[in-house]
Amino acid sequence: MKKVILLALLVPAMVSGQVNELTGHILITEVMADPDPVVSLPDKEYIEIGNTATFDVEIRNWSLLAGDYEIAIPGFTIPAGEYVILTSVKDTAAFAGYGKVIGLKSFPALVNRGMILALRNSKGELIHGIEYSQKWYCNELKSEGGWSLEMIDAAYPFQFDGNWKDSASRSGGTPGTKNSVSRENRDIVFTGIVNAFPDDSLSVRVRFSEPVFCVPGLIGGIRINNNPVKSVEAADPLLREYIIVPEVFIERGRTHTLCFPEDLADVAGNRADRISYDFGIPGNAAEGDILFNEVLFNPMPGDPDYIEFYNNSGKIIDAARLILVSVNQSGDTSSVVFASEEHRCIMPGDYYAITVNRERILQAYPFSDPEHIFETGSLPSMPDDKGHLILMTRELDIVDEFIYDDEMHYPLLVSDDGVALEKIVPGGASADRSNWHSAAATSNWGTPGAVNSVVAEALVSKDGIALSSTRISPDNDGYEDILTISLSLTETGNLVSAEIFDETGTFVKTLAGNLLAGSDVSLNWDGTAKDGSMVDSGIYIVFVSVLNPGGKTIHWKKVCSVLRR
């Protein structure tokens, strides 16, 4: 009885029926998914399991889950503190000199890029599992093959990201012995909910950042719009995902909030940082509903590109229903890239950024919002000098289009490496070049997932025109860099013209010439003259005229100061 109590203390979040006292103690500790090119080990795939309990454990009628396949494991005993190598029956002789080897008749083909592996006992209870990833390799050369992935700290077996890395052994791995990367690596953070999406009006699928065993025991405190739920059922072999059935139907056309009690915790006992999540039944995206809002197409060496969108509609849009392509100079499109590899709600007014390496973007851009940055397997081709991106629905209806080039950046930048292009007005047209500007230096040159550093708020005006400020200081510091001129007109079909003059009346630049516009118009001036050079400090006049559909012309003359340091 003493042993059982000790194990329960080591794994505090267990729930009867899902796991037992061995959960978290018989572990998958090493995976060799790609043995070629060989370093020193046999050119064979293997999985190592270890016993961290204080007593020998008999394995009887257990199975190994590998992706969609479940393979029977022959019976054997694993001594306390020891390791066993699992491999194919035909490869057992190759590992005979490395320790105890168990051959599986149907050893799974281990996918190089990653897959789910899980140990289950005779009752189907989870003992341990991981979803390993090629991204766990810290050394890119080792990710090409010949090196295993090893667990760092076996005291925190359900901490996946950050607790595995490529082997440090000169042999390429340590099958049958203590891992070469073993050290203390405490699990101190639990992100919590990372997605909630309705399967239909009767159920919601919620996913956590890591395995959570306590969810069924919290059912009395789970709420959707403050209403209780009927049931909770695990939907993932690693207990990261659950299906929740609410007592009240999920209505279309509104935002719903899923909320867990504050004692939601991971296996290590860490409380969740995020216990609530907004979702809704998605609608179909139409043109202009989702807009390009920020793009990094010329990253620093070794960094990835990213693309950010803005939900300009009142709809909830499923990101998995959106696809991206790039268009080359010959007019040919690239392969299709999905905006999300899983169903995910883009809520009205939300930002949604995608990249191939989320962690690197979070490190490089500290003013980003991690809750609105998501990882995809790939992005469309985005050349450094110029490019053409199209966002479409799965039915191939165009939602938005963005044609960019490096001349859209702030002209006085020494280099645009690592500098994102941001929209000044998120809801403005992506085709309007004047609505794009380099991200501010004070935001570290990008704000993926967050409000743009160059967003301009218009002042309230009673005469139909408003300036974002009465002065600008165009030094790309993120404060009053751009003058936004907003028009609120009573009709559509207006012809808008706008020009800048200096205080002597000398022409400086045309912002719009007979632009056909609707009732709401936004124009932007970045403090440059018609030749792209920066204007001097001084007082400038903004002259705007509108010819409405009835033939009446309205004129405005506004003053703005330019302050250059």
C-alpha positions, 0 to 999 in steps of 0.5 A, a space after each residue: 500500500 505504501 508504494 501505491 501512495 508514493 506513486 499517487 503523490 508523484 503523479 498528482 493529477 490522475 483520474 481513476 479509469 484513465 490511468 493507474 499507479 504505473 502511469 508516468 513511471 514506465 516511460 518511453 525515454 528514447 526514440 530512434 526514428 531515423 538511424 540513417 546515416 549511421 553514426 555508430 549505432 545499428 542502422 535500425 529503428 528502436 524505442 527505449 522504455 525505462 522503469 522509474 519506479 522503485 520496484 520491478 514491474 511485470 509487463 503483461 498484455 500491454 500494447 504500443 500505440 504508434 499513430 493509428 496502429 496498436 501493437 501487442 508487446 510480449 510479456 517481460 519484466 523490467 527491473 527498477 531503474 533499468 531500460 529495455 529496447 523495443 525493436 523489430 524481431 528481426 533486428 534484436 540481434 543487432 542490439 544484443 550488446 546494448 542491453 535487454 531487447 524485446 522484439 515486436 513482430 509488427 514493430 511500427 515504421 517510425 515517421 521521421 517528422 514525428 508521430 504519437 507513441 503510447 504505452 497502454 496496459 491490458 485495460 487500455 489505460 495510458 501508462 505513458 506517451 509522447 508525440 515526438 517531433 523532428 523539431 525537438 532536435 536542437 542541432 539541425 545536422 542531427 535532425 537529418 538522421 543517425 541521432 536519437 531523441 532522448 528525454 531530459 528529465 524523467 521526473 516530468 514525463 508528460 512535459 513534451 516540448 522542452 524536455 526532449 532533445 537530440 542525443 549528446 552521445 558520440 554514438 548517436 544514442 544511448 539504447 539500453 542505458 541512461 540518457 546522455 542528456 539527463 539532467 534536472 529540467 522542471 516542468 513549471 509552466 502549463 499554458 492550458 487551453 490552446 483551442 476550442 472548436 465546435 464539432 456541431 451544435 451539440 459538442 465542443 472539442 477542447 485541446 490543451 497544451 499538454 496531457 491533462 488527467 484531471 478534466 473528468 473530475 472537474 466536470 461540475 465546474 466546467 461552464 459554457 456561457 455560465 451553463 453547466 455541461 453534460 459530459 466530458 470524454 477523452 478524444 486523444 490517446 495522450 489525454 490532451 483533447 476532450 469532447 464536451 457536451 453542453 446542456 444548452 445547444 450552441 447557437 449560430 451567429 454568436 460568440 460562446 465562452 468555454 471556461 474551466 475552474 481555476 484548479 485546472 492543472 497539468 500532471 506536474 501540478 501547474 495551474 493553467 495560464 489560460 482557462 477560458 476560450 472563445 469559440 462559435 459555429 463558423 460561417 463562410 468567408 466572403 471577399 473582404 472578411 479576412 484581410 492580410 494585415 502584416 507580412 514578414 517576407 524578408 526575415 533575418 537569416 535563420 528566421 522564418 517568414 510570417 503572415 498575419 490576417 485580420 478578421 474584418 467581419 462580424 463572422 466567426 471564420 474557420 481557419 482550416 477553410 482558408 487556403 493560401 497560394 503565391 503567384 510567381 512572375 509567370 502567373 503560375 500559382 504555388 502549391 496550396 497551403 492551409 491557413 490551419 492544419 486543424 479547425 480553429 475559430 478566427 473571431 470577429 476583430 481578431 488577429 491570426 498569424 501563421 509561421 513555420 516556427 512559432 517559438 522562433 517568432 516569439 523570441 524574435 518579436 517580443 511585442 507579439 501575442 502568443 495566443 494569436 500565433 499558430 504554426 503551420 507545416 509550410 508557407 507559400 513562397 515569399 521572395 525578399 524583393 517582391 511577391 504576390 499572395 492570395 487568400 482563398 476559401 476551399 471553394 477557391 473564392 478569393 477572400 483577399 489579395 496582397 501584392 508587395 515589394 521592398 519599396 513599400 518599406 520606410 525609405 530611410 531604413 538602413 536595412 529591411 531585413 527582419 522588418 515586417 510590413 504592417 497595415 495602418 488601417 487593418 480594415 483598409 484595402 490590402 491593394 492600397 500601397 499607402 495603407 502599408 508601412 514598416 513596423 516600428 523600431 520600438 516594437 522590434 520591427 514586428 507585432 505578429 498576432 497583436 495590434 500593429 505598431 503603426 495603427 492610426 486612430 482617427 480623431 472625432 470630427 463633425 465636418 466629415 474629415 478627421 486627422 489622426 494627429 495635428 503633427 507627425 514625426 516620421 522616424 519609424 519609432 511607432 509614435 505619430 509616424 503616419 498621418 491618417 486622413 479619415 473621411 465620413 461621407 453620406 453617400 457612396 460613389 464619391 471621387 476623392 482627391 487629396 494633395 499635400 502642400 508646404 506652408 508656401 503653397 508649393 506642391 509636395 505630393 498627391 495622396 489620391 487623384 479622383 479615387 472612386 470611394 465609398 462613404 468611409 475613406 482613409 488616406 495616409 501620408 508618411 511624411 515623404 514627397 512625390 520623389 520618395 524623399 523625406 520632407 523637412 520639418 515645418 507646417 504642411 497643408 492637407 487639401 482634400 476635395 470630394 465630388 459626390 454622385 450629385 455633382 456637388 464638390 466639397 473641399 477641406 483644408 487641414 494643417 499638420 506639422 512635421 517634426 523631424 529629429 
